[in-house]
Amino acid sequence: MQTSERRFFCWNMNDKIQNTKNEAVGSIMRAESAGELEDLRVSYLGRNGRISLLIAELKDMAPSERAQAGQVLNDAKQTIEKTIAEKKRSLKSETKSKFDPTIPGTEKEIGHLHVVTQAINVIANVFEKIGFVRVRYPEVEWDWYAFTALNFDKWHPARDDWETFFIDTKPSSKYGPMLLTPHTSSGQVREMQRTKLPIRLLNIAKCYRRQSDVSHVPMFHQFEGLVVDERINIVHLKGTLDYFAKQFFGPERKTRLRPYNFPFTEPSFEVDITCGICNGEGCKVCKEGWLELGGAGMVHPNVLKYGGVDSKKYSGFAFGWGVERTYMMKSGLSVPDIRILYSPDIRFLKQF
Amino acid sequence: MDILIPDNWLREYLNTTATCKEISKYLSLCGPSVEKIIGKGSNAVYSIEVTTNRVDMMSIYGIAREASTIIPEFGKKAKLTPPKIKKINNKTKLKIIIKNDATLCKRILAVKIENVKVNKSPNKIAERLKSVGQRSLNNLIDITNYMMWETGHPIHVFDYDKIIKLGGKIIVREAKKGERLTTLDGKTYKMHGGEVVFGNGKGVIIDLPGIMGTKNTVVDSKTQNILLWIESVDPVRVRKASMSHSIRSQAAILNEKGVDPELGLLTVLLSAQMYLDLAGGEIASELVDIYPSLPKTKKIKTTHEFIESRLGVPINKKRVKNILDNLGIQSIWRGNTLVSKIPSFRANDMDIQEDILEEVARIYGYHNLPSQIMPGVLPEPLSESPFAFENKLKETIKNMNGIEIYTYSMVPERFADKNALRISNPLGKEGEYMRTNLTHSLINAVVQNKQESNPYHIFEVANVYLPRKNELPQEKMMLAGIFCKIGYTNAKGVIEKLLKQINSQVNEYIEDDPVFKKGTCIKFLKGKLDVGKIGILRKTDNIYYEFDVEKLKSVSNLNKKFKPIPTHPPQIEDLTLIIPQDVLVGDVMDVLGMDKNVVEVKLVDRYKKDNSYTFRLWYQAEHKTLTDREVETIRNKTLHTLRMKLGIESK
């Protein structure tokens, strides 16, 4: 070793004494038996103990420094002796009983992330692995984005004030009334306006619908997927949904598409997954072996048009499902009333 | 829309070897969803969900037509049995004068049948009506329900003589505001104005067409002559009237979706025959057919390339044509372009080439398509994504025993700021406003956990909605939480650790805030930027905190920097000070940590009785161990400053 390096790595006497003292005190405090204490005493204060060796080094020091080092060393020795004595006393006063391993451990507290947060994280993770970009679009939205741009006709029931929450404020001349979005699909045209193609959107956000009963809660979460590119077709929709189902629910689960109808897709589908309880055989919980996941479809050309995308050159697919519903199907977690998911009761929150 | 379809009734129009289970499976895969099969054998009834765009399937005949196309795709035989229609040749003019308004009603069909006998319906009819959820009343009314189920077009029957007594006229018009009518079930309604009604020309309403008949013209046990009647009222007006008066009859549910007017002719002819068979009677007039404008035949063009590229698999032109022809969509190939004629019963549903694609694809079978994730270039990620930071906050708090909660964005008036956005149609007063802070929701959550005797810490990360003029509100993400039955230093310790974990460059300042008890609030600021606050709530002893997540992110850094591990041990010493009441501990600690060689200051003990506080100081220089003399110098300087600036003496 070069001299400069040695200086860097070699502690001076004060340092050595401090470290030794700190180490000794720590070990003594952790000792669990008198025997252990005795071993420690020997290893630090015995004839060949660490302190004794340091004392021996004193004579190699310059006289000017020897006195001070000696004082510090003496202090350290006394501290160690004192600590050993105290620990010995405290060990003695502990009741000596037979060690019983069946005694229950002390209860430890842990924190909890909400089940909806956990669900969102899992879902986001699955789609991000195949290049989806996660975003979060407005919950308070314009009628234009929530309905008009999604090709809903003026009289569609979802636009009634029986089904959708409206905000008591002056409507926009361009975008219509302000409302609480009933579906994350309102992010589709926003995404098409925000970025150039290709699009692989994952919009996860709060949605609101005017319904409250055992299977509906007025505020809930949806996750929306939108893929727009050249030559996107139904095989790709199937592929993406199958991929999600296998990643999220398990490799043995299968999906199927059934014809359906939505204003913003053509063709439209409903997506089912094989029941996890009966494996597709049919049972009390499912419909002939299938459970409904949600809707999907090929993006309607009018929607692409509203988003400024040339529907002759590009095509896309979209799907939008409930986070709570989808997660509950995964875990077989059945709650008698879905509104319990938004309960503030700690006895519920601590279960996850 | 849901419909019950009895299997034996279906098989009068659908000739097939497929079993009930097979029919159910094939339909669900390629057409309407069969939710379940009720009963079995000859009594089996399909419960089918029909989407709102396919009102043509809301009938026995409609389902039979679909099934006859779908079932052969699975290798089983199926043929559609056409209905047996008998033409009406009577030429006698109808004495009732009908005046139509073509803007309100697209078609009217009417014929008089005289000398009918009111009776109970035969068992077969009554049984079938029962199995589809309709009550059997008498033969005259039952036939209208039966036919509606069989063909999908609602049909009505008037007591002919009652109409004559009321003036002998049927005038199609809009109701005036305030006009009254009494439906056949005895309920009276006041019109809003604009509902399509039939008037007698003398101010009396004699029918609410498409929705429900009225008491003054309904058939009863004394009826001798009937007027068989079909009309096609504008679907939008039907829906409006039906919803606003809450009369959701089966007729209304069908009519508001736009039933094919062409179906009317088939239905009136089949119905007339049924009346002759079941109620005696003879045809006593011509068949009146007021059909102001025949619908134009719609044509849709598409290409072979389009169909194959959207389907994702090759499909030959012959197959495409076969599928469409079987569905009643007559199609011809001209080179690689396909021209399809849309039948009247699909006119409302099909407009663009994607609709043609859907017909081809669903009959081809989605289950027959392969499954592949799309290849291609991946999109650009977001330049500023908030999610990793939000998750870091949640995880860190969770690791310190925080329990995450989700509360509703909608709150009652007493929780909302003066200018908060109001919902004009809330579900109740408890959810009338969009919240502008998380404070009340969390306080409320604590109230709802009254039964909890142990300490706990709940937190939430959620948007609050701050109104903006002529714009959507700002959706500001907030982190907030409440410590319940947890001491102030413990609570603050969690928050300080959180800020340390995300390397927040914020400082603590004392500043009052209306939410907290006076003198208990600490604000976290970086320069002038107000990032968050913590304090003791007014009415309870619970500790509340909140942060503006975006601002917090802007002053934090998730990327950790490596700090070289010190090569020399520190000098650690304890200092006990008496701190008078009017001096802040925070200020003392600032002084203690002033020297650059004091790398850490911690409060390790506190004896309230005499205001003595024990601090532990870590003295460390970068490349050497400080000597006792050097430490003493620093200590003396510190004590001097404490004495001069804050008037503090050491113990």
Interface residues (C-beta under 8 A of the other chain):
Chain A: F8 W11 N12 N14 D15 Q18 N19 N22 E109 I110 G111 H112 L113 H114 V116 T117 N121 A124 I130 G131 V133 R134 V135 R136 P138 E139 V140 E141 W142 W155 D160 D161 W162 F165 F166 I167 D168 T169 S172 M178 L180 T195 L197 P198 I199 R200 K206 Y208 R210 S212 P218 M219 V227 D229 E230 R231 I232 N233 I234 V235 H236 K238 G239 T240 D242 Y243 R256 L257 R258 P259 Y260 N261 E266 P267 S268 F269 E270 K287 E288 M298 H300 P301 S315 L341 Y342 P344 D345 I346 L349 K350
Chain B: S24 K25 S28 L29 C30 G31 P32 S33 E35 K36 T51 T52 N53 R54 V236 R239 M243 S309 R310 L311 G312 V313 I352 E354 D355 L357 E358 A361 R362 Y366 H367 L369 P370 S371 Q372 I373 M374 G376 V377 L378 P379 E380 P381 L382 S385 P386 F387 N391 K394 E395 I397 K398 N399 M400 N401 G402 I403 E404 I405 Y406 T407 Y408 S409 M410 L421 R422 I423 S424 N425 P426 L427 G431 M434 N444 A445 Q448 N449 E452 Y456 H457 I458 N463 Y465 P467 N470 L472 P473 E475 T567 H568 P569 Q571 T625 T627
